Amino acid sequence: MTNQRIALMGGILLLALIAAGVGVVTTNARLDASERAALQAADGERVVPFRIQVPEAVLSDLKDRLRRTRFPDQIEGAGWDYGTNLEYLKELLTYWRETFDWRDQERRLNRFEQFVIECTEIIPGVAQALAAGEADRIGALIDRSQDAAEQLLGNQVPETIALAHLARELGAVAASAFGAGFGGSVWALVRTDRAETFKSEWAERYRSRFPDSAKSSEFFLTCAGPAMIEFEA
């Protein structure tokens, strides 16, 4: 891998589709027990992923206590002069008791496991694989990153999902979606000597699956960028 010439191939700018949030995936996969144990064993200082899940009994108890709240009297026309306005307080408690969606907030917060996975598993793993010249391992780790974006972060649309998977089916070393302004792109890592052929096949498969979106898409080739520079304080 170290001595091979490779090309970095950019994908599609689906600005309208991604900005509109069409077809966003919201399934909720989690790390299993063995994966959690592996993270802990690798480094005891790492933050272990967890899932927020408040027991239903706790929520029921909270709503019951809010329902039984005993409000004080308030001097007529006092407003906020002597503390919290009584009408405001009643509206606030009604909101927490009847409107606030606890489960929706849990789903939103649980999506951030994506960042834990990237920092503790994928980024260190890719760095090690690059140093060892292990192309297959890089591909598997990037697949893990793409899967986390689809299932945990929930920021993918059918087009970006299909492009990443199609690239791998066509033999790309690695492929994943990434942001680009108000839209998104998909990149694929391939050998330079087959980059043109790969680009044509990739584009053709995408156009056959998403003919409407393909009308505003662009496929292009670019070389890999320079290495990251580390600054010392």
C-alpha positions as CSV (number, residue, x, y, z in Angstrom):
1,M,0.0,0.0,0.0
2,T,2.8,2.4,0.9
3,N,4.4,2.2,-2.6
4,Q,1.2,2.1,-4.6
5,R,0.0,5.3,-6.3
6,I,-3.6,6.0,-5.4
7,A,-6.2,8.5,-6.4
8,L,-8.9,10.1,-4.3
9,M,-12.1,10.3,-6.2
10,G,-14.9,12.8,-5.3
11,G,-18.6,12.1,-5.6
12,I,-21.8,14.0,-5.7
13,L,-23.0,17.4,-4.4
14,L,-26.6,16.7,-3.6
15,L,-27.3,20.1,-2.2
16,A,-31.1,20.2,-2.4
17,L,-31.7,16.6,-1.3
18,I,-29.4,16.8,1.8
19,A,-30.5,20.3,2.8
20,A,-34.1,19.1,2.8
21,G,-33.3,16.0,4.8
22,V,-34.9,13.6,2.4
23,G,-34.9,10.0,3.5
24,V,-32.6,10.4,6.6
25,V,-31.9,7.1,8.2
26,T,-32.7,7.0,11.9
27,T,-32.1,3.4,13.0
28,N,-30.4,3.0,16.3
29,A,-27.7,0.4,16.3
30,R,-25.3,0.2,19.3
31,L,-21.9,-1.2,20.2
32,D,-22.3,-4.7,21.6
33,A,-20.7,-5.8,24.9
34,S,-17.6,-7.2,23.3
35,E,-16.9,-4.0,21.5
36,R,-17.3,-2.0,24.7
37,A,-15.0,-4.4,26.5
38,A,-12.4,-4.0,23.7
39,L,-12.5,-0.2,24.1
40,Q,-12.0,-0.4,27.8
41,A,-9.2,-3.0,27.6
42,A,-7.3,-0.9,25.0
43,D,-7.2,2.2,27.1
44,G,-8.8,2.6,30.6
45,E,-8.9,6.4,30.1
46,R,-11.2,6.3,27.1
47,V,-14.8,7.3,27.3
48,V,-16.9,4.1,26.9
49,P,-20.0,4.6,24.7
50,F,-23.3,4.4,26.5
51,R,-26.9,4.8,25.6
52,I,-29.3,7.2,27.5
53,Q,-32.4,5.4,28.4
54,V,-34.4,6.7,31.3
55,P,-36.6,4.0,32.8
56,E,-40.3,4.5,32.1
57,A,-41.0,4.2,35.9
58,V,-38.8,7.3,36.5
59,L,-40.7,9.3,33.9
60,S,-44.1,8.2,35.2
61,D,-43.0,9.2,38.8
62,L,-41.9,12.6,37.6
63,K,-45.1,13.3,35.7
64,D,-47.1,12.2,38.8
65,R,-45.1,14.5,41.1
66,L,-45.6,17.4,38.6
67,R,-49.3,16.7,38.5
68,R,-49.5,16.9,42.3
69,T,-47.7,20.2,42.5
70,R,-49.3,22.5,45.1
71,F,-49.0,26.1,43.9
72,P,-48.9,29.1,46.3
73,D,-51.2,32.0,46.1
74,Q,-49.9,35.1,44.2
75,I,-50.7,38.8,44.9
76,E,-52.8,40.1,42.1
77,G,-50.8,42.0,39.6
78,A,-47.5,41.1,41.2
79,G,-46.0,39.6,38.0
80,W,-42.4,38.8,38.7
81,D,-41.9,41.2,41.5
82,Y,-41.8,38.6,44.3
83,G,-40.3,35.6,42.4
84,T,-41.4,33.4,39.6
85,N,-44.6,34.4,37.9
86,L,-47.3,31.9,38.9
87,E,-49.0,31.6,35.5
88,Y,-45.6,31.1,33.8
89,L,-44.7,28.4,36.3
90,K,-48.0,26.6,35.7
91,E,-47.4,26.7,31.9
92,L,-43.8,25.4,32.4
93,L,-45.0,22.4,34.5
94,T,-47.7,21.6,32.0
95,Y,-45.2,21.6,29.2
96,W,-42.8,19.2,31.0
97,R,-45.7,17.0,32.0
98,E,-47.7,16.9,28.8
99,T,-45.6,18.2,25.8
100,F,-41.9,17.5,26.3
101,D,-41.0,14.3,24.4
102,W,-38.4,12.5,26.5
103,R,-37.9,9.6,24.1
104,D,-37.3,11.9,21.2
105,Q,-34.6,13.7,23.2
106,E,-33.0,10.4,24.0
107,R,-32.9,9.4,20.4
108,R,-31.2,12.8,19.5
109,L,-28.6,12.5,22.3
110,N,-27.9,8.8,21.5
111,R,-26.9,9.7,18.0
112,F,-23.7,11.3,19.3
113,E,-22.2,7.9,19.9
114,Q,-20.9,8.4,16.3
115,F,-18.3,10.8,17.5
116,V,-17.1,8.4,20.3
117,I,-16.6,5.7,17.7
118,E,-14.7,8.0,15.3
119,C,-12.3,9.2,18.1
120,T,-11.7,6.0,20.0
121,E,-11.8,3.4,17.2
122,I,-11.8,4.6,13.6
123,I,-9.2,7.4,13.5
124,P,-6.6,5.6,15.6
125,G,-7.2,2.4,13.6
126,V,-6.8,4.2,10.2
127,A,-3.5,5.8,11.4
128,Q,-2.1,2.4,12.4
129,A,-3.3,0.8,9.2
130,L,-1.7,3.5,7.1
131,A,1.6,3.2,9.0
132,A,1.5,-0.6,8.4
133,G,0.4,-0.4,4.8
134,E,-2.7,-2.5,5.4
135,A,-5.2,-1.4,2.7
136,D,-7.9,-4.0,3.6
137,R,-7.9,-2.8,7.2
138,I,-8.4,0.8,6.1
139,G,-11.4,-0.2,4.0
140,A,-13.0,-2.1,6.9
141,L,-12.5,0.9,9.3
142,I,-14.0,3.4,6.8
143,D,-16.9,1.0,6.3
144,R,-17.4,1.2,10.0
145,S,-17.4,5.0,9.9
146,Q,-19.9,5.1,7.1
147,D,-22.2,2.6,8.9
148,A,-22.0,4.7,12.0
149,A,-23.1,7.8,10.0
150,E,-26.0,5.9,8.5
151,Q,-27.3,4.1,11.7
152,L,-26.1,6.3,14.6
153,L,-25.7,9.9,13.4
154,G,-28.6,9.5,10.9
155,N,-27.3,12.2,8.5
156,Q,-27.3,10.2,5.3
157,V,-29.8,10.1,2.4
158,P,-30.4,7.1,0.0
159,E,-28.1,8.7,-2.6
160,T,-25.0,9.0,-0.4
161,I,-25.6,5.6,1.1
162,A,-25.8,4.0,-2.3
163,L,-22.7,5.8,-3.6
164,A,-20.6,4.5,-0.7
165,H,-21.8,1.0,-1.1
166,L,-21.5,1.0,-4.9
167,A,-17.9,2.2,-4.7
168,R,-16.9,-0.7,-2.4
169,E,-18.8,-3.2,-4.7
170,L,-16.7,-1.9,-7.6
171,G,-13.4,-2.5,-5.8
172,A,-12.6,0.8,-4.1
173,V,-10.1,0.5,-1.2
174,A,-12.4,2.6,0.9
175,A,-15.4,4.9,0.4
176,S,-17.5,7.2,2.6
177,A,-19.7,10.2,2.6
178,F,-18.6,13.6,3.9
179,G,-20.0,17.1,4.2
180,A,-19.6,19.8,1.6
181,G,-21.3,23.1,2.3
182,F,-25.1,22.7,2.4
183,G,-24.8,19.4,0.6
184,G,-22.6,16.3,0.8
185,S,-20.1,14.3,-1.2
186,V,-18.9,10.7,-1.4
187,W,-15.3,9.9,-1.9
188,A,-13.7,6.6,-3.0
189,L,-10.0,5.6,-2.8
190,V,-8.8,3.6,-5.8
191,R,-5.6,2.8,-7.7
192,T,-4.5,5.4,-10.2
193,D,-4.2,2.9,-13.0
194,R,-8.0,2.1,-12.9
195,A,-9.3,5.5,-11.7
196,E,-10.9,6.5,-15.0
197,T,-12.6,3.1,-15.5
198,F,-13.8,3.1,-11.9
199,K,-15.2,6.6,-12.3
200,S,-17.2,5.7,-15.4
201,E,-18.7,2.5,-13.9
202,W,-19.5,4.3,-10.6
203,A,-21.3,7.1,-12.4
204,E,-23.2,4.7,-14.6
205,R,-24.5,2.7,-11.7
206,Y,-25.5,5.8,-9.9
207,R,-27.3,7.2,-12.8
208,S,-29.2,4.0,-13.4
209,R,-30.4,4.0,-9.8
210,F,-31.1,7.7,-9.2
211,P,-31.7,9.2,-12.7
212,D,-33.3,12.4,-11.4
213,S,-30.6,13.2,-8.8
214,A,-27.9,12.3,-11.3
215,K,-28.8,15.2,-13.5
216,S,-27.2,17.6,-11.1
217,S,-24.3,15.4,-10.0
218,E,-20.7,15.5,-10.9
219,F,-17.9,12.8,-10.7
220,F,-14.3,13.9,-10.9
221,L,-10.7,12.7,-10.1
222,T,-8.2,14.3,-7.8
223,C,-4.9,13.2,-6.3
224,A,-4.5,12.4,-2.6
225,G,-3.7,15.5,-0.5
226,P,-0.5,16.2,1.5
227,A,0.1,14.8,4.9
228,M,-1.4,16.5,7.9
229,I,1.0,19.0,9.6
230,E,1.3,18.9,13.4
231,F,2.0,22.2,15.2
232,E,3.7,22.2,18.5
233,A,2.8,24.8,21.1
